[in-house]
Amino acid sequence: MTSEQRKTQSTSGRAKRVDPAAITRLATADPSDISSLIEPYRRELHLHCYRLLGSLHDAEDLVQETMLRAWQHFDTFKGSASLRTWLYTIATNACLDALKKRPQRTLPVAAYPATDPLGSIAPATAEALWLEPFPDSWLTEAADNPEAHYTRHESVSLAFLTILQMLPPRQRAILLLSDVLDWRASEVAHLLEVSVSAVNSALHRARITLAKHYHPDEREMAQVSLTDAATNALLSRYVQAWETDDVAGLVALLKEDATLSMPPFPSWFWGREAIRAILTSKLFGSGVQKKWRLSPTGANAQPAFALYRADESQVFYRAFGIQVVTLDGSAPAGPVAAVTIFNVPSLVISFGFPLQLPG
């Protein structure tokens, strides 16, 4: 069987998930019946919108809008395409409309030069400028399609998303539909109401941009196994160093050219010595002992932690944000290549953690 035949078989298989005759009957049925048809797609639509928007919360809003539109206009769905395709059409177009009014999202390491740790830290900028982390617990359980250019986990990594957000919105949508979801060019063209040649042209330009900026070593980092015993041992040492104020032990776990960033602050730091300086002067320099507490989780298919900071009395630890750790996948068990601290306390709620822990 050829690659194109496998792709056709795969896509047609997805289209048969819902019986068109049953859908036609339900078009005028009880609203709860319609909800039962569209709700199973919520999680994968949320991931699709997140990839397009780079924002966890914006994606939630757009998925809610998608489900509402689908519920209100279910009578217009005739079953000529799959229900999944119809819902992705609504979601993609809603996201593209939203992107016309919103700035491109990125991370500090992609937007600014590294900061001198002996200088001042730039003030926080609008959160709408920055990517947000995505909980691993929200990743869909569907198996990766071997025909797709990028795996499900790779396509949600921070390295991939940072480059993806550089693309114009329509190119971004075409690349995601084609190379992540493995849609045929004709399907993408129908969704966006453009010609197949326009889809192929945009896809070619998008692939050139990714090839230029998204490198294999970053791809390797995204594929680190979190079930590996050596990796878990390294992460345990990492947590212990944070929670015992062991700056030297923490720095020892870093690559020589590791980075530390803390959006929404645009300042970021490159290299062990710069990170050592900023850890000593800012993150561990208040005189409070055992200032930090980390609760393990996963974000963007990478190790992550809900990060809490003690108040001065140490009666409580209050949410500080979500910390995502990128490991160097070219060597067994690390070392740590990047630390991204999303300094937005409310993010911990989306990851299933409380805003406050007892001291």
C-alpha positions as CSV (number, residue, x, y, z in Angstrom):
1,M,0.0,0.0,0.0
2,T,1.4,3.4,-0.9
3,S,1.8,6.3,1.5
4,E,-1.1,8.2,-0.3
5,Q,-3.3,5.1,0.0
6,R,-2.6,4.8,3.7
7,K,-3.3,8.5,4.2
8,T,-6.6,8.1,2.3
9,Q,-7.5,5.0,4.4
10,S,-6.6,6.8,7.6
11,T,-8.6,9.9,6.8
12,S,-11.7,8.0,5.6
13,G,-11.5,5.9,8.8
14,R,-11.8,9.0,10.9
15,A,-14.8,10.2,8.8
16,K,-16.8,7.1,9.7
17,R,-16.9,7.7,13.5
18,V,-20.5,8.9,13.4
19,D,-23.3,7.5,11.3
20,P,-24.7,10.3,9.0
21,A,-28.2,8.8,9.2
22,A,-28.0,9.0,13.0
23,I,-26.9,12.6,12.8
24,T,-29.7,13.6,10.5
25,R,-32.2,12.1,13.0
26,L,-30.5,14.0,15.8
27,A,-30.5,17.4,14.1
28,T,-34.0,18.0,15.5
29,A,-33.6,15.8,18.5
30,D,-33.2,16.7,22.2
31,P,-30.3,19.1,22.7
32,S,-28.7,16.7,25.2
33,D,-28.3,14.2,22.3
34,I,-26.5,16.7,20.2
35,S,-24.2,17.5,23.2
36,S,-23.4,13.8,23.6
37,L,-22.2,13.8,20.0
38,I,-20.0,16.8,20.1
39,E,-18.6,16.7,23.6
40,P,-16.1,13.8,23.0
41,Y,-14.2,16.1,20.6
42,R,-13.7,18.9,23.2
43,R,-10.3,17.8,24.4
44,E,-8.7,17.4,21.0
45,L,-10.3,20.7,19.8
46,H,-8.8,22.4,22.9
47,L,-5.3,21.2,21.9
48,H,-5.8,22.3,18.3
49,C,-6.9,25.8,19.4
50,Y,-4.0,26.0,21.8
51,R,-1.5,25.2,19.1
52,L,-3.0,27.9,16.9
53,L,-3.3,30.6,19.7
54,G,-0.4,29.7,22.0
55,S,-2.7,30.5,25.0
56,L,-4.3,28.0,27.3
57,H,-7.1,30.4,28.4
58,D,-7.8,31.8,24.9
59,A,-8.0,28.2,23.6
60,E,-10.6,27.4,26.3
61,D,-12.7,30.4,25.3
62,L,-12.5,29.5,21.6
63,V,-13.4,25.8,22.2
64,Q,-16.4,26.9,24.3
65,E,-17.4,29.2,21.4
66,T,-17.0,26.3,18.9
67,M,-19.2,24.0,20.9
68,L,-21.8,26.6,21.3
69,R,-21.9,27.3,17.5
70,A,-22.0,23.6,16.8
71,W,-24.9,23.1,19.2
72,Q,-26.8,26.1,17.9
73,H,-26.3,25.3,14.2
74,F,-26.3,21.5,14.3
75,D,-29.2,21.4,11.8
76,T,-26.8,22.7,9.1
77,F,-24.6,19.7,9.5
78,K,-25.7,17.2,6.8
79,G,-23.0,14.5,7.2
80,S,-21.3,15.0,3.9
81,A,-18.0,15.2,5.8
82,S,-17.2,13.7,9.2
83,L,-18.5,15.4,12.4
84,R,-14.8,15.8,13.4
85,T,-14.1,17.7,10.2
86,W,-17.1,20.0,10.7
87,L,-16.1,20.8,14.3
88,Y,-12.4,21.5,13.2
89,T,-13.7,23.8,10.5
90,I,-15.7,25.8,13.1
91,A,-12.8,25.8,15.6
92,T,-10.1,26.8,13.0
93,N,-12.1,29.6,11.6
94,A,-13.0,30.9,15.1
95,C,-9.3,30.9,16.0
96,L,-8.3,32.7,12.7
97,D,-10.8,35.4,13.4
98,A,-9.5,35.8,16.9
99,L,-5.9,36.0,15.7
100,K,-6.7,39.0,13.6
101,K,-7.1,41.0,16.8
102,R,-4.4,39.5,19.0
103,P,-0.6,39.9,19.0
104,Q,1.8,37.1,18.2
105,R,2.8,35.1,21.3
106,T,6.4,34.0,22.0
107,L,8.9,33.4,24.8
108,P,11.6,35.8,26.0
109,V,14.4,33.7,24.6
110,A,13.0,34.2,21.1
111,A,12.1,37.8,21.4
112,Y,15.0,39.5,23.3
113,P,18.8,39.3,23.8
114,A,20.0,37.6,27.0
115,T,20.1,39.8,30.1
116,D,23.1,40.8,32.2
117,P,22.4,39.2,35.6
118,L,24.2,42.1,37.3
119,G,21.8,44.6,35.7
120,S,18.2,45.2,36.5
121,I,15.4,42.9,35.4
122,A,13.0,44.5,32.9
123,P,9.5,45.0,34.3
124,A,6.8,42.5,33.3
125,T,5.0,43.1,30.0
126,A,1.5,42.2,29.0
127,E,0.8,38.5,29.5
128,A,-0.9,38.4,26.1
129,L,2.6,38.6,24.5
130,W,3.7,35.2,25.9
131,L,3.0,31.6,25.3
132,E,1.3,29.7,28.1
133,P,2.0,26.1,29.2
134,F,-0.4,23.3,28.4
135,P,-1.2,20.6,31.0
136,D,-0.1,17.1,29.9
137,S,-3.2,15.7,31.5
138,W,-5.2,17.6,28.8
139,L,-3.4,15.9,25.9
140,T,-5.7,13.7,23.9
141,E,-5.2,10.0,24.2
142,A,-5.4,9.3,20.5
143,A,-2.4,7.4,19.0
144,D,0.1,9.3,16.9
145,N,-0.5,9.0,13.1
146,P,2.7,7.5,11.5
147,E,2.0,9.5,8.4
148,A,2.2,12.9,10.2
149,H,5.4,14.9,10.0
150,Y,5.3,15.7,13.8
151,T,4.1,13.6,16.7
152,R,1.4,14.7,19.0
153,H,3.9,15.4,21.9
154,E,6.5,17.1,19.7
155,S,3.9,19.4,18.2
156,V,3.0,20.7,21.7
157,S,6.6,21.2,22.9
158,L,7.7,24.8,23.7
159,A,10.4,24.7,21.1
160,F,8.0,23.7,18.4
161,L,5.3,26.2,19.5
162,T,7.7,29.1,19.7
163,I,8.6,28.7,16.0
164,L,5.0,27.9,15.0
165,Q,3.8,31.2,16.4
166,M,6.2,33.0,14.0
167,L,4.1,31.8,11.1
168,P,1.2,34.0,9.8
169,P,-2.1,32.6,11.2
170,R,-3.3,31.0,8.0
171,Q,0.1,29.3,7.3
172,R,0.0,28.1,10.9
173,A,-3.4,26.6,10.5
174,I,-2.4,24.9,7.2
175,L,0.8,23.4,8.7
176,L,-1.1,22.1,11.7
177,L,-3.9,20.6,9.7
178,S,-1.5,19.0,7.2
179,D,1.6,18.0,9.2
180,V,0.2,17.4,12.6
181,L,-3.4,16.2,11.9
182,D,-2.4,14.7,8.6
183,W,-5.3,16.1,6.5
184,R,-5.1,16.0,2.7
185,A,-4.5,19.3,0.9
186,S,-8.0,19.0,-0.6
187,E,-9.6,18.8,2.9
188,V,-7.6,21.8,4.1
189,A,-8.6,23.8,1.0
190,H,-12.3,23.0,1.6
191,L,-12.0,24.0,5.3
192,L,-10.4,27.4,4.5
193,E,-12.3,27.9,1.2
194,V,-9.1,28.3,-0.8
195,S,-7.6,26.4,-3.7
196,V,-5.5,23.3,-3.3
197,S,-2.6,25.1,-5.0
198,A,-2.9,27.9,-2.4
199,V,-2.7,25.3,0.4
200,N,0.3,23.7,-1.1
201,S,2.1,27.0,-1.6
202,A,1.4,28.1,2.0
203,L,2.5,24.8,3.4
204,H,5.7,25.0,1.4
205,R,6.5,28.4,2.9
206,A,5.6,27.2,6.4
207,R,7.9,24.2,6.2
208,I,10.8,26.4,5.0
209,T,10.4,28.6,8.1
210,L,10.3,25.6,10.4
211,A,13.3,24.0,8.7
212,K,15.2,27.2,9.2
213,H,14.4,27.8,12.9
214,Y,13.3,24.4,14.4
215,H,16.4,22.2,14.8
216,P,16.8,18.5,15.4
217,D,18.5,19.0,18.8
218,E,15.4,20.8,20.1
219,R,13.3,17.9,18.7
220,E,15.4,15.5,20.7
221,M,14.8,17.5,23.9
222,A,11.0,17.1,23.4
223,Q,11.3,13.3,23.2
224,V,12.9,12.7,26.7
225,S,11.3,9.8,28.4
226,L,9.7,10.7,31.7
227,T,9.5,7.1,32.7
228,D,13.2,6.6,32.6
229,A,14.7,5.9,36.1
230,A,17.8,8.0,35.5
231,T,15.6,10.9,34.4
232,N,13.4,10.6,37.4
233,A,16.5,10.6,39.6
234,L,17.8,13.8,38.0
235,L,14.4,15.5,38.5
236,S,14.4,14.4,42.2
237,R,17.8,16.0,42.7
238,Y,16.4,19.1,40.9
239,V,13.4,19.4,43.2
240,Q,15.6,18.8,46.3
241,A,18.0,21.6,45.3
242,W,15.1,24.0,44.9
243,E,13.5,23.1,48.1
244,T,16.7,23.2,50.2
245,D,18.1,26.4,48.8
246,D,21.0,24.5,47.2
247,V,22.0,26.9,44.4
248,A,25.3,25.1,43.8
249,G,23.4,21.8,43.5
250,L,20.9,23.3,41.1
251,V,23.5,24.9,38.9
252,A,25.4,21.6,38.7
253,L,22.3,20.0,37.0
254,L,22.4,22.6,34.2
255,K,24.0,22.5,30.8
256,E,26.8,24.9,30.3
257,D,24.6,26.9,27.9
258,A,21.3,26.5,29.8
259,T,18.7,29.3,29.8
260,L,16.4,30.6,32.5
261,S,13.3,32.7,31.6
262,M,10.4,34.0,33.6
263,P,7.5,35.3,31.4
264,P,5.8,37.8,31.7
265,F,9.2,39.3,32.5
266,P,11.1,39.8,29.2
267,S,14.5,39.3,30.8
268,W,16.2,35.9,30.5
269,F,19.6,34.5,31.3
270,W,22.1,32.4,29.4
271,G,24.7,30.1,30.8
272,R,25.4,28.5,34.2
273,E,27.2,31.5,35.7
274,A,24.5,34.0,34.7
275,I,21.8,31.7,36.1
276,R,23.9,31.2,39.3
277,A,24.0,34.9,39.7
278,I,20.3,35.5,39.3
279,L,19.3,32.6,41.4
280,T,21.6,33.9,44.2
281,S,20.5,37.5,44.0
282,K,16.8,37.2,43.2
283,L,15.2,33.8,43.5
284,F,17.0,32.6,46.7
285,G,18.3,36.0,48.0
286,S,15.6,37.1,50.4
287,G,16.9,35.4,53.5
288,V,13.9,33.2,53.8
289,Q,14.9,29.6,54.3
290,K,13.2,26.8,52.3
291,K,11.5,29.5,50.2
292,W,10.3,27.2,47.4
293,R,8.1,24.2,47.1
294,L,7.6,22.2,43.9
295,S,4.7,19.8,43.1
296,P,5.5,17.6,40.0
297,T,3.3,17.7,37.0
298,G,3.8,17.8,33.2
299,A,3.4,20.5,30.6
300,N,3.9,20.5,26.9
301,A,5.1,16.9,27.0
302,Q,8.0,18.0,29.3
303,P,8.7,17.8,33.0
304,A,7.0,20.6,34.9
305,F,6.2,21.7,38.5
306,A,3.6,23.8,40.2
307,L,5.9,26.3,41.9
308,Y,5.0,27.8,45.3
309,R,6.8,30.5,47.3
310,A,6.7,30.9,51.1
311,D,5.4,34.1,52.6
312,E,7.7,35.8,55.2
313,S,6.0,34.0,58.1
314,Q,6.2,30.6,56.2
315,V,2.7,29.9,57.4
316,F,1.7,29.4,53.8
317,Y,3.2,28.7,50.4
318,R,1.4,30.7,47.8
319,A,1.3,29.8,44.1
320,F,4.0,31.4,42.0
321,G,3.3,29.8,38.6
322,I,4.2,26.8,36.5
323,Q,7.9,25.9,35.9
324,V,8.6,23.8,32.7
325,V,12.0,22.0,32.6
326,T,13.5,21.1,29.2
327,L,16.0,18.3,29.3
328,D,18.8,17.7,26.8
329,G,17.6,14.6,25.0
330,S,21.0,14.0,23.4
331,A,22.4,12.5,26.6
332,P,20.9,10.1,29.1
333,A,19.1,11.8,32.0
334,G,19.6,15.4,31.1
335,P,21.2,17.7,31.9
336,V,18.7,20.6,32.2
337,A,18.8,22.7,29.0
338,A,16.2,25.3,29.9
339,V,14.0,26.4,32.8
340,T,10.9,28.4,31.9
341,I,9.0,29.8,34.9
342,F,5.6,31.1,33.9
343,N,5.1,33.6,36.7
344,V,1.3,33.6,36.6
345,P,-0.1,32.1,39.9
346,S,-3.5,31.4,38.5
347,L,-2.0,28.8,36.0
348,V,-1.7,26.3,38.8
349,I,-5.5,25.9,38.9
350,S,-5.5,24.7,35.3
351,F,-3.0,22.1,36.3
352,G,-5.2,20.8,39.2
353,F,-3.3,22.5,42.1
354,P,-4.6,24.9,44.8
355,L,-3.5,28.5,45.0
356,Q,-2.1,28.0,48.5
357,L,-0.3,25.2,50.4
358,P,0.2,25.0,54.2
359,G,3.7,25.7,55.4
